[in-house]
């Protein structure tokens, strides 16, 4: 494991996590998006955008 220097760590890659990470980057922060699942987070299998990412 390596050490990474960031200004904003977002836990969870669901819809809110992605939005938070993108907005932080837009504002100039060094961002790390941390997700436990390999294919990213999905809050509901009913959402088409989350299926087969």
C-alpha positions, 0 to 999 in steps of 0.5 A, a space after each residue: 500500500 502506498 501513501 497518497 497526499 490528498 485534500 479531500 477523501 470521499 468515502 463511497 462511490 455512489 451518486 453522491 460520492 461521485 458528485 462530491 469528488 468531481 466538485 472537489 476536483 473542480 474547485 481545485 482540491 486533490 481528491 481521492 474517491 475510496 470505494 470498496 467495490 471493484 466496479 464502483 458503487 451503486 446505490 440501487 440495482 434498479 438504476 440502469 446507470 449502475 448495471 454492468 459498469 
